Amino acid sequence: MHTTSQDLRRRLRAAADPCAITDDVVRVYCAAMGRDDHRMELALLRQAPTVIDVEALVDDVVDGVDGEPPRAGLDHLLPNRRWARVRRLYWARLRDYLRWRAR
């Protein structure tokens, strides 16, 4: 693993921290991505790390993979298909945000 790859992983993990996902940054992100509701996006992005495996997502972003989110420990709370859709939503939105932050 190259140092630049390690640096990128560290930066993306830091960017995925809910405390680092600020209103101002999400406003700029939403404007760049053409998303209308920055408040909803902010809430979704801040909640994502509690739903998905951020380490696995960071690995996918760094490696340029469009993988599916791995099963989570919370899968028993919702029927499998519903929970899988929820995981995919959070995964995709945080993946898009991290890709934007990596630029």
C-alpha positions as CSV (number, residue, x, y, z in Angstrom):
1,M,0.0,0.0,0.0
2,H,1.4,3.4,-1.0
3,T,1.7,6.3,1.4
4,T,-0.8,8.3,-0.8
5,S,-3.3,5.4,-0.5
6,Q,-2.8,5.4,3.3
7,D,-3.2,9.2,3.4
8,L,-6.4,9.0,1.3
9,R,-7.8,6.3,3.6
10,R,-7.1,8.4,6.6
11,R,-8.7,11.5,5.0
12,L,-11.8,9.6,4.0
13,R,-12.2,8.0,7.4
14,A,-11.9,11.5,8.9
15,A,-14.4,12.9,6.4
16,A,-16.9,10.1,7.3
17,D,-16.9,11.1,11.0
18,P,-20.3,12.6,11.8
19,C,-18.6,15.5,13.6
20,A,-16.7,16.4,10.4
21,I,-19.9,16.4,8.2
22,T,-20.8,20.0,8.7
23,D,-23.7,22.0,7.4
24,D,-21.4,24.2,5.3
25,V,-19.6,21.3,3.7
26,V,-22.9,19.5,2.9
27,R,-24.3,22.7,1.3
28,V,-21.4,22.9,-1.0
29,Y,-21.6,19.2,-1.8
30,C,-25.4,19.4,-2.5
31,A,-24.8,22.4,-4.8
32,A,-22.1,20.5,-6.7
33,M,-24.2,17.3,-7.0
34,G,-27.5,19.0,-7.7
35,R,-29.2,17.8,-4.6
36,D,-32.0,20.0,-3.3
37,D,-32.4,19.3,0.4
38,H,-29.1,19.8,2.2
39,R,-30.7,19.3,5.6
40,M,-32.0,15.8,4.7
41,E,-28.6,15.0,3.1
42,L,-26.8,16.2,6.2
43,A,-28.9,14.0,8.5
44,L,-28.5,11.0,6.2
45,L,-24.7,11.4,5.9
46,R,-24.3,11.9,9.7
47,Q,-26.3,8.7,10.4
48,A,-24.6,6.6,7.7
49,P,-21.6,5.6,9.9
50,T,-23.9,4.0,12.4
51,V,-25.6,1.9,9.8
52,I,-22.7,0.8,7.5
53,D,-19.1,-0.4,7.8
54,V,-17.1,2.8,7.1
55,E,-13.8,0.9,6.8
56,A,-15.2,-1.3,4.1
57,L,-16.7,1.7,2.3
58,V,-13.4,3.6,2.5
59,D,-11.6,0.5,1.1
60,D,-14.1,0.4,-1.8
61,V,-13.7,4.1,-2.5
62,V,-9.9,4.0,-2.5
63,D,-9.8,0.9,-4.6
64,G,-12.3,2.3,-7.1
65,V,-14.8,-0.5,-6.5
66,D,-18.6,-0.1,-6.6
67,G,-19.3,-2.9,-4.2
68,E,-22.4,-3.6,-2.1
69,P,-22.4,-2.9,1.6
70,P,-21.5,-5.9,3.8
71,R,-24.2,-7.3,6.1
72,A,-24.4,-5.4,9.3
73,G,-24.9,-6.5,12.9
74,L,-28.2,-4.8,12.9
75,D,-29.7,-7.0,10.2
76,H,-32.0,-8.7,12.8
77,L,-33.9,-5.5,13.4
78,L,-35.7,-5.3,10.0
79,P,-36.7,-8.0,7.6
80,N,-33.7,-8.8,5.3
81,R,-34.9,-7.1,2.1
82,R,-36.0,-3.9,3.9
83,W,-32.7,-3.6,5.8
84,A,-30.7,-4.4,2.7
85,R,-32.3,-1.4,1.0
86,V,-31.6,0.8,3.9
87,R,-28.0,-0.2,4.0
88,R,-27.6,0.3,0.2
89,L,-29.1,3.8,0.5
90,Y,-26.7,4.9,3.3
91,W,-23.8,3.2,1.6
92,A,-24.4,4.9,-1.8
93,R,-25.0,8.3,-0.3
94,L,-21.9,8.2,1.9
95,R,-19.9,6.7,-1.0
96,D,-20.8,9.6,-3.3
97,Y,-20.0,12.1,-0.6
98,L,-16.6,10.5,0.1
99,R,-15.8,10.3,-3.6
100,W,-16.6,14.0,-3.8
101,R,-14.4,14.8,-0.8
102,A,-11.5,12.7,-2.3
103,R,-11.3,15.0,-5.3
